[in-house]
Amino acid sequence: MEYISAAEAAEKWGVSQRQVQRLLAGGKIPGARKHGRDWLIPARAEKPGGPRRGKTARISLASDLDYIIAAADLPMPQNNPDAVLDTAKDERIRLQYEIELAYLRGDFESAICLFQKTGGDDAAKLRACSTALAAAMSTGNNPLYKEIETYLKSMVRADMGANVTAVAELSLDTAYISAFAPDLASDWLKNGDFTALPPQAKPVAAFQRARYYQCAIKFERMLDVAQTALSFIDTGTGITIRDIYLRLTCAAACCGLGRIDEARRYVSDAANACLPHGFITPFVESMISLGGLFEQHLERDFPERYDAVMRQFERVGPNWLMFHNQFTKDNLKLILTVRESQIAVLAGRRVPYKQIAKQLNTSAGSIKNTMQIIYEKLHINNREDLYKLHLEP
């Protein structure tokens, strides 16, 4: 059988190459098959939608999202990550890589500006939402966070396809786990059921599931999930965000388990791939969970990056704390039960335990036990931390 390329099909049918790629991703062209990174289309294939209708079939958001996630899955070259921009012929895909490169280098403002360019393109916007949410948290831009959160929740409610819903929920889960509210994560993420996700999004979901176990201080499960996901990633000689973060997740789990030599190897692999190119953000985000291990490696092997990393940590650390506090106040009723919320608010006002117990018709011992549960759920240590949150019912 004779085959033609996507570009040749676009010229033959009088449509854009992007339109043909969407059709291919959605399985709309019978007989088409993939050869490496290229598509082979039967030369006799007709434009979907039929010649009598004179136009292509409408591409669903679900199909378009599958296309953009698959197309933006190319690893960045190890020696020159920015060269991936030259290989991305589709401007929508190039934009995805530009957002990721800016974020990895700690240029959150640029990442946010680039994200704003996806407005009106739901597939591109959904693909970039998790990175934009992280940038909003790192800059303390709560209005942007709320805007993206509202958008993602609307996409979930719209029910425009199982993959669309799952990708939107995965972005929300990224924020919830980052805010130390893992109980708000999707049930499918907790259960490890990734069937609704496009294949290229599954390692990202595995990373978030590993972080879910990290919040629960279950380091064995955390390591198992991260290592399994890492084994399925074939980057060749390239770099991907998911590979970086999974390696650092493995390192953090090993630190929690006291397996320091293993942790050093994971940190070293990630640092050697990233730091020469100025990719400092993943290490700033992981610094606390690595317990000083990364700082030692940084001082020894990449002293020229030390000041940049520490400055970024000092800059974004207060923003992360501010985001956590605001998120806790906004979502108190979701994180805590009604009784726990009542106790937390009263304790946050420094009302004595005996008085709280009398008001709620229970014992002071019961109040103390509930307070420990509240501390664990809110990821704080004492009543002083609770007071600083300024909780309201």
C-alpha positions as CSV (number, residue, x, y, z in Angstrom):
1,M,0.0,0.0,0.0
2,E,1.2,3.5,-0.8
3,Y,1.4,6.0,2.1
4,I,1.7,9.8,2.4
5,S,2.9,12.0,5.2
6,A,0.7,14.2,7.4
7,A,2.0,17.3,5.5
8,E,1.1,15.7,2.2
9,A,-2.4,14.8,3.5
10,A,-2.9,18.4,4.7
11,E,-2.0,19.7,1.2
12,K,-4.2,17.2,-0.5
13,W,-7.3,17.8,1.6
14,G,-6.8,21.6,1.9
15,V,-6.5,21.7,5.6
16,S,-3.7,22.6,8.1
17,Q,-1.2,20.0,9.2
18,R,-2.3,20.6,12.7
19,Q,-5.8,19.6,11.7
20,V,-4.5,16.4,10.2
21,Q,-2.5,15.6,13.4
22,R,-5.6,16.1,15.5
23,L,-7.5,13.6,13.2
24,L,-4.6,11.1,13.6
25,A,-4.6,11.5,17.4
26,G,-8.3,10.9,17.5
27,G,-8.1,7.8,15.3
28,K,-10.3,9.4,12.6
29,I,-8.2,8.3,9.6
30,P,-8.7,4.6,8.8
31,G,-5.6,2.7,8.0
32,A,-3.2,5.3,9.4
33,R,-0.3,4.0,11.4
34,K,2.6,5.4,13.3
35,H,6.2,4.8,12.3
36,G,8.6,6.1,14.9
37,R,7.4,9.7,15.5
38,D,5.9,10.0,12.1
39,W,2.5,9.0,10.8
40,L,1.9,7.0,7.6
41,I,-1.5,7.7,5.9
42,P,-2.9,5.6,3.1
43,A,-2.6,7.6,-0.1
44,R,-6.2,6.7,-1.0
45,A,-7.6,7.9,2.4
46,E,-10.3,10.5,2.1
47,K,-10.6,13.5,4.3
48,P,-12.8,12.6,7.4
49,G,-16.2,14.1,7.1
50,G,-16.7,12.8,3.6
51,P,-16.2,14.6,0.3
52,R,-19.9,15.5,0.0
53,R,-19.9,17.5,3.2
54,G,-16.8,19.4,2.1
55,K,-15.3,19.8,5.6
56,T,-13.5,17.9,8.2
57,A,-15.2,16.4,11.2
58,R,-15.2,18.5,14.4
59,I,-12.3,17.5,16.7
60,S,-13.4,16.9,20.2
61,L,-11.6,18.3,23.2
62,A,-10.8,14.7,24.3
63,S,-9.1,13.9,21.0
64,D,-7.3,17.2,20.9
65,L,-6.0,16.8,24.5
66,D,-4.7,13.3,23.7
67,Y,-2.9,14.8,20.7
68,I,-1.2,17.7,22.6
69,I,-0.2,15.5,25.5
70,A,1.4,13.0,23.2
71,A,3.0,15.6,21.0
72,A,4.6,17.4,24.0
73,D,6.1,14.2,25.3
74,L,9.4,14.5,23.4
75,P,12.4,14.5,25.8
76,M,14.6,17.5,25.8
77,P,18.2,16.9,24.5
78,Q,20.6,16.3,27.3
79,N,23.3,18.6,26.0
80,N,21.0,21.4,25.0
81,P,17.4,21.2,26.3
82,D,16.4,24.4,24.6
83,A,16.9,22.6,21.2
84,V,13.6,20.9,21.8
85,L,12.0,24.2,20.7
86,D,13.4,23.9,17.3
87,T,11.9,20.4,16.9
88,A,8.4,21.5,17.9
89,K,6.9,22.6,14.6
90,D,3.4,23.1,16.1
91,E,3.3,26.5,17.9
92,R,1.0,25.0,20.6
93,I,3.6,22.3,21.4
94,R,6.4,24.8,21.4
95,L,4.5,26.9,23.9
96,Q,4.2,23.9,26.2
97,Y,8.0,23.4,26.2
98,E,8.6,27.1,26.7
99,I,6.4,27.0,29.9
100,E,8.3,24.0,31.2
101,L,11.7,25.5,30.5
102,A,10.8,28.8,32.3
103,Y,9.4,27.0,35.3
104,L,12.4,24.6,35.6
105,R,14.7,27.6,35.7
106,G,12.7,29.4,38.4
107,D,11.4,32.1,36.0
108,F,7.8,31.7,37.3
109,E,6.6,35.1,36.0
110,S,7.6,34.1,32.4
111,A,5.9,30.7,32.9
112,I,2.7,32.4,34.0
113,C,2.8,34.9,31.0
114,L,3.3,32.0,28.6
115,F,0.5,30.1,30.2
116,Q,-1.8,33.0,29.7
117,K,-1.3,32.6,25.9
118,T,-3.2,29.3,26.0
119,G,-6.4,31.1,26.7
120,G,-9.2,29.9,24.4
121,D,-7.3,26.7,23.6
122,D,-8.7,24.2,26.2
123,A,-6.4,21.3,25.3
124,A,-3.2,23.4,25.5
125,K,-4.5,25.1,28.7
126,L,-5.3,21.8,30.4
127,R,-1.9,20.4,29.5
128,A,-0.2,23.4,31.2
129,C,-2.4,23.9,34.2
130,S,-0.4,21.9,36.7
131,T,2.7,23.9,35.9
132,A,0.8,27.2,36.1
133,L,-0.7,26.3,39.5
134,A,2.8,25.5,40.8
135,A,4.1,28.8,39.5
136,A,1.1,30.6,41.1
137,M,1.9,29.0,44.5
138,S,5.6,29.8,44.2
139,T,4.9,33.5,43.5
140,G,2.1,33.9,46.0
141,N,-0.3,34.7,43.2
142,N,-3.5,33.5,44.9
143,P,-5.9,35.2,42.5
144,L,-4.3,33.2,39.6
145,Y,-4.5,30.0,41.6
146,K,-8.2,30.6,42.3
147,E,-8.8,31.4,38.6
148,I,-7.1,28.1,37.5
149,E,-8.8,26.1,40.2
150,T,-12.2,27.4,39.1
151,Y,-11.5,26.6,35.5
152,L,-10.4,23.1,36.3
153,K,-13.4,22.4,38.4
154,S,-15.6,23.6,35.6
155,M,-13.9,21.2,33.2
156,V,-14.6,18.4,35.6
157,R,-18.3,19.3,35.8
158,A,-18.6,19.7,32.1
159,D,-17.9,15.9,31.6
160,M,-16.3,16.3,28.2
161,G,-14.6,13.0,28.2
162,A,-13.0,10.6,30.7
163,N,-9.5,11.8,29.8
164,V,-10.4,15.5,30.1
165,T,-11.9,15.0,33.5
166,A,-8.9,12.9,34.7
167,V,-6.3,15.5,33.5
168,A,-8.3,18.3,35.1
169,E,-8.5,16.4,38.4
170,L,-4.8,15.5,38.2
171,S,-3.9,19.2,38.1
172,L,-6.2,19.9,41.1
173,D,-4.5,16.9,42.9
174,T,-1.1,18.5,42.3
175,A,-2.3,21.6,44.2
176,Y,-4.1,19.7,47.0
177,I,-1.0,17.5,47.7
178,S,1.3,20.6,47.6
179,A,-1.0,22.3,50.1
180,F,-0.7,19.2,52.4
181,A,-4.3,18.3,51.9
182,P,-3.9,14.8,50.4
183,D,-7.4,13.7,51.6
184,L,-8.8,16.0,49.0
185,A,-7.1,14.2,46.2
186,S,-9.1,12.1,43.7
187,D,-10.1,8.6,44.7
188,W,-8.6,7.2,41.5
189,L,-5.3,8.7,42.4
190,K,-5.3,7.2,45.9
191,N,-6.3,3.9,44.5
192,G,-3.8,4.0,41.6
193,D,-6.4,3.6,38.9
194,F,-5.0,5.6,36.0
195,T,-7.0,4.0,33.2
196,A,-8.8,7.3,32.2
197,L,-5.5,9.1,31.7
198,P,-3.6,9.4,28.4
199,P,-0.4,7.1,28.5
200,Q,2.0,10.0,28.7
201,A,0.2,11.5,31.8
202,K,0.4,8.3,33.8
203,P,4.0,8.9,35.1
204,V,2.9,12.3,36.3
205,A,0.0,10.7,38.2
206,A,2.4,8.2,39.7
207,F,4.6,11.0,40.9
208,Q,1.6,12.7,42.6
209,R,0.5,9.3,44.1
210,A,4.1,8.9,45.5
211,R,3.7,12.4,47.0
212,Y,0.4,11.3,48.5
213,Y,2.2,8.6,50.3
214,Q,4.9,11.0,51.4
215,C,2.2,13.1,53.1
216,A,1.1,10.0,54.9
217,I,4.7,9.2,55.9
218,K,4.6,5.9,54.1
219,F,8.0,5.9,52.6
220,E,8.1,2.3,51.4
221,R,5.0,2.8,49.3
222,M,6.3,6.1,48.1
223,L,9.5,4.6,46.9
224,D,7.8,1.6,45.3
225,V,5.4,3.8,43.3
226,A,8.2,6.2,42.2
227,Q,10.6,3.5,41.2
228,T,8.0,1.6,39.3
229,A,7.0,4.7,37.3
230,L,10.7,5.6,36.7
231,S,11.3,2.1,35.2
232,F,8.7,2.8,32.5
233,I,10.2,6.1,31.4
234,D,12.6,5.8,28.4
235,T,14.2,9.2,27.9
236,G,17.2,7.8,25.9
237,T,19.7,10.7,26.3
238,G,17.1,13.3,27.0
239,I,15.5,15.1,29.9
240,T,11.9,15.1,31.0
241,I,10.2,16.9,33.9
242,R,8.6,13.6,35.1
243,D,12.0,11.9,35.1
244,I,13.6,14.6,37.2
245,Y,10.8,14.7,39.8
246,L,10.5,10.9,40.1
247,R,14.3,10.7,40.8
248,L,14.0,13.3,43.5
249,T,10.9,11.6,44.9
250,C,12.9,8.3,45.1
251,A,15.7,10.2,46.8
252,A,13.3,11.7,49.4
253,A,11.8,8.3,50.1
254,C,15.2,6.8,50.6
255,C,16.1,9.6,53.0
256,G,12.9,8.8,55.0
257,L,14.0,5.2,55.1
258,G,17.5,5.9,56.1
259,R,19.0,4.6,52.8
260,I,21.3,7.5,52.3
261,D,23.7,6.1,49.7
262,E,20.7,5.3,47.4
263,A,19.4,8.8,48.0
264,R,22.7,10.3,47.0
265,R,22.7,8.4,43.7
266,Y,19.2,9.6,42.8
267,V,20.2,13.2,43.7
268,S,23.4,13.0,41.8
269,D,21.7,11.7,38.6
270,A,19.1,14.4,38.7
271,A,21.6,17.2,39.5
272,N,24.0,16.2,36.8
273,A,21.2,16.2,34.2
274,C,19.6,19.5,35.4
275,L,22.0,21.9,37.1
276,P,24.3,22.5,34.1
277,H,21.2,24.0,32.3
278,G,20.0,26.1,35.3
279,F,17.1,23.8,36.1
280,I,17.0,24.6,39.9
281,T,13.3,24.6,40.7
282,P,12.9,20.8,41.3
283,F,15.7,20.9,43.9
284,V,14.4,23.9,45.7
285,E,11.0,22.2,46.0
286,S,12.6,19.0,47.3
287,M,15.3,20.5,49.6
288,I,13.5,20.1,52.9
289,S,12.5,16.4,52.2
290,L,16.2,15.6,51.3
291,G,17.4,16.6,54.7
292,G,20.5,18.5,53.7
293,L,21.7,15.9,51.2
294,F,21.2,18.2,48.2
295,E,23.0,21.1,49.8
296,Q,26.1,18.9,50.3
297,H,26.0,17.8,46.6
298,L,25.5,21.4,45.5
299,E,28.4,22.8,47.5
300,R,30.7,20.0,46.3
301,D,29.8,19.6,42.6
302,F,27.9,22.8,41.6
303,P,29.1,25.6,43.8
304,E,28.3,28.1,41.0
305,R,24.6,27.3,41.4
306,Y,24.6,27.5,45.2
307,D,23.6,31.1,45.5
308,A,20.9,30.9,42.9
309,V,19.3,27.9,44.5
310,M,19.4,29.4,48.0
311,R,18.0,32.8,46.8
312,Q,15.1,31.1,45.2
313,F,14.4,29.0,48.3
314,E,14.4,32.2,50.4
315,R,12.1,33.9,47.8
316,V,9.5,31.1,47.4
317,G,9.5,29.6,50.9
318,P,7.3,32.3,52.4
319,N,5.0,32.1,49.4
320,W,4.5,28.4,49.9
321,L,3.7,29.0,53.6
322,M,1.3,31.8,52.7
323,F,-0.4,29.6,50.1
324,H,-0.8,26.7,52.6
325,N,-2.3,29.0,55.2
326,Q,-4.8,30.6,52.8
327,F,-5.7,27.2,51.3
328,T,-6.3,25.8,54.8
329,K,-8.6,28.7,55.7
330,D,-10.5,28.5,52.4
331,N,-11.0,24.7,52.6
332,L,-11.3,24.1,56.3
333,K,-14.7,22.4,56.0
334,L,-13.2,20.0,53.4
335,I,-10.1,19.1,55.3
336,L,-11.7,18.7,58.8
337,T,-14.9,17.3,60.0
338,V,-17.5,19.6,61.5
339,R,-16.5,18.9,65.0
340,E,-12.8,19.2,64.2
341,S,-13.5,22.5,62.5
342,Q,-15.3,23.8,65.6
343,I,-12.5,22.7,67.9
344,A,-9.8,24.1,65.6
345,V,-11.4,27.5,65.4
346,L,-11.8,27.7,69.2
347,A,-8.3,26.5,69.8
348,G,-7.0,28.9,67.3
349,R,-8.6,31.7,69.3
350,R,-6.6,30.3,72.3
351,V,-9.7,29.2,74.2
352,P,-8.5,26.8,77.0
353,Y,-9.2,23.1,76.4
354,K,-11.4,22.8,79.5
355,Q,-13.6,25.7,78.3
356,I,-13.8,24.1,74.8
357,A,-14.7,20.8,76.3
358,K,-17.5,22.4,78.4
359,Q,-18.9,24.3,75.4
360,L,-19.0,21.1,73.3
361,N,-20.1,18.9,76.1
362,T,-17.1,16.5,76.1
363,S,-14.0,15.9,78.0
364,A,-10.7,17.8,77.9
365,G,-8.9,14.5,77.1
366,S,-11.1,14.1,74.1
367,I,-10.3,17.6,73.0
368,K,-6.6,16.9,73.3
369,N,-6.9,13.7,71.2
370,T,-8.8,15.6,68.5
371,M,-6.2,18.3,68.5
372,Q,-3.5,15.8,67.5
373,I,-5.7,14.7,64.6
374,I,-6.1,18.4,63.6
375,Y,-2.4,19.0,63.7
376,E,-1.8,16.0,61.4
377,K,-4.4,17.0,58.9
378,L,-3.3,20.7,58.8
379,H,0.4,19.7,58.9
380,I,1.2,21.9,61.8
381,N,2.8,21.2,65.2
382,N,1.1,23.1,68.0
383,R,-1.6,25.7,69.0
384,E,0.7,28.5,68.2
385,D,0.8,27.4,64.5
386,L,-3.0,27.1,64.6
387,Y,-3.3,30.6,66.0
388,K,-1.1,31.9,63.1
389,L,-3.6,30.5,60.6
390,H,-6.3,32.8,61.8
391,L,-9.0,30.2,61.2
392,E,-12.6,31.2,60.9
393,P,-15.7,28.9,60.9
